[in-house]
Amino acid sequence: MSLLSKKCLFLLREYYRLYRPKGYLFEGSNGGKYSTTSLRKIFYRALQGSKIQKKASLHTLRHSFATHLLERGTDLRYIQALLGHSSSKTTEIYTHVTTKGFGNIRSPLDENDDL
């Protein structure tokens, strides 16, 4: 289970209309599903074309997705479900990655204006 953006859905519909895939939405050159090796090659070719200098892998996309959700305030339990983690401990690794929003956190002591 994952999220599908409205923008991506529009592009996927266009792709489907043009290519009319038979069994899989994205099929290899001989039909059927892409191999892991083919996916890696496609990813690294796109990475080189993007001029991004950081080391990255397909797993980096998953990691970035989770980190962006967390930075946007998505509850860790929802991220856990989207990533298919059975343990919340696995999902908690993403909490150390981002410090975005720390400046907006208020101490509970500051909630009471009586002081």
RABELPE-V779002 format. One record per helix or strand. SS is the DSSP state (hx for helix, st for strand). FROM is the first residue (numbers start at 0). TO is the last residue. Records with the same first field share a line. If there is no record, write none. Layout:
SS = FROM-TO + FROM-TO
This chain:
hx = 5-18 + 35-49 + 57-70 + 75-82 + 87-95 + 101-103 + 107-110
st = 26-26 + 32-32
